[in-house]
Amino acid sequence: MLRPVTDLSSGRPHTAKPCVPAVVVAGILTAALLAGCGGGGGGGGSRSSDTPEAEPPPAAPVPLTDGIPAPGVAVDPSARGLNVIHVGDGDWRFEYDGECAPTGMAFRHALVDLGGPDDGREVVDHKLACPLEAGAGYEVRVDATAGDGSRYRAVLEFRADTVESPRGVTVLDSTTLSRRAVDRLFDRYVREAVLAEIDIPVVGALAALLVAEIAARVWTELGAREATYGVVSHAVTYASRSPSGAAATLSGLVAMPEIGEDPGFARLGRVVVLHHATGSTPSRLGSEDGWYVLANLLAGRGYLVVAPDNWGRGADSGADQPETYLMANRTANNALDMVREVLADDRYRRFHAAPETVDAALVGYSQGGHSTVAHWLANAAGGGEHAVHEVHAGGGPYDLQRSFLGILHVLNGSCAGDPWCRDVDVDVHVPYAFRILPPLLRYTEAGLTPGDVLDGERLSDAFVTGMLDGEERFDALKTMLQLNSFANLVDLAGTMPAADTRIHLYHSPLDRLVPQQNSRELAAALSPGFDLTTHFGVCDSSVYEELADLVDTVGVIHAICAFDMFDRVLRDLRLGEAARAGYDRVGPARVDPALAWLGLAERRAAAALADPDALAAFRAARPAWELHRHARRLRAAESAPLRELADRLHP
């Protein structure tokens, strides 16, 4: 049974004290007594050559904190990735053994804030791969040797199913967009989905106008370049695994350029893998879904785009179960499976280099930024069949432990103003805590039930105070939060080769939904040792500050900054392809990227003018200097409805 390593006398997870059988202890004590009495052979003399050397004590068993597959689960024989997870000390060094000749890497996450003193313990995630045979049983052994020579062993036992799941993907639905429709897709997304959370029309009009100014000043790609191709998007299912590791069906999106029988099509140097943000389901093929939109923009430039849905979303086997929200190994394993199945499917072979190694760029924002880093690490350990050359991760909660505890500090009234809690909005952030807890309780051995953490529809006071006060019964949950963090990775450069992967981290200092400190801490873990570029000045201008002051909603800067990141990603990919091909394959510049936002501002202004009471309330709540500033910006847009709104705000 999977469980945290536990000191039976205190209930505190530990690794420094091996569980040595009593007979072994007796043998060690007897040997020590004999040595103290001269061993029966005279003090200090050399031992007789015919005296047999004592057998070393057996390795102390180390229980698993988590494992994929879980005990008793029959895995698909084609599955490659395994995860063996346990708590250990920082001086442990590892070797792997077992019937399937496992290979891989040990990723070490520093553990803090557990019951009792912090003593250098780590939660170690062994990402392993090995070939399996149908119907066979396996025991994978992780052997650890401590600095003092003590030996430990963690064991994962499982079996392979007798039948292998069908390979390839099944297409459930599809859409086809012309080049012109692809060009209009982002504008339509702006009209139908963006700023939908702002329910005060005058605020929506002013916010859209501010974003129009950002687009005009900074963006060169979003809404600013013509598509090279039309796009075909497939909603697909593919063979993968459930959170326990059992064979399962998951869903996702595959988008590709519509090239027909064009013999002149030249595939690009990258396949792009998109990891979706919270609430997105790319396989629904909806124009209101930002990840469907971005997939089409990329495919319209010639890329094959793969966008997995998380378990618990879309048309997967677990559609009625909790989403694997911020569960790094589970989301990474599913993504690796989807990329493998897509690359093996004949329908998509024209767009990539398989059976040669396929080069990939990974892109994700917010929750998707977290999944992107998880995918990169799992692939580097041998879990995938593609080479990752670019990682673009933005706005992610890379220190899940401290981000989660920041919410609890605000609920407890104990926030000291540190970056993990100073911007927490209970109405916005607590629902994210409710997303984090169900999968951790459902899919891991956290040792807690919903009744231990919830009081009706709120987090219970006992849970909040117990987590913050260091009660040992919550140590297993804290361990899982830290396993799914990346900012606490220890000596990552010494663990995995940097190869030629370029890593880009994006995060606005004005982000009040996910603190920028997440990305700063991750950058510290990656530097030195990796080709890392930090974009921590994105979304940090007087216009963004004005937007942050205007809109009370915590997530607005977080959401708008995603557009800034995607524009930079599109530019980076375009310039990279131009360098490889010797020319720019992307279509020419088109209309001003600000036009879509100006159109949105006009529509929201018309709605504001039609609601004089709400307009009066807005005026009454703002000082004269702020109303003057808003009116000046509205008049500068040279639009009749915007000028009229300016006159109403500040005649």
Protein Blocks (a to p, Z undefined) as FASTA:
>chain_A
ZZddddfknopacfklccddfklmmmmmmmmmmmmnononoghiacdfklccdddddddd
dddfbdcddehiacdfkbmbdcddddddfkbccddedjkopaddddddddehiecjdehi
acddddddddddehiacddddddddfkopacdddddddddfbdcdehjddfbdcdddfkl
mmmmmmmmmmmmgoklpmbfklmmmmmmmmmmmmmmmmmkgopaccfbdcdddddddddd
dfkopacddddddddddekjafkbccdfbdcdddddehiafknopaklmklmmmmmmmmn
opacdddddehiajbfklmbccdehilklmmmmmmmmmmmmmmpmklmmmmcbfbdcddd
dddehjlmmmmmmmmmmmmnopaccdcfbdcdehiafblmlmmmmmmmmmnopaghiakl
mmpcfklmmmmmmmmmmmmmmmmcnhpafklmgghjaccfklmmmmmnopaklmmmmmmm
mmmpcklpghkllmpcfkjadcdddddfklmkbgfklmmmmmmmmpghiacdddfkgoia
fklmmmmmmpmblklmmmmmmmmmmmmmmmmmmmmmmmmnopafbdcddddfklmmmmmm
mmmmmmmmmmmmlmmmmmmmpcfklmmmmmmmmmmnopaklmmmmmmmmZZ
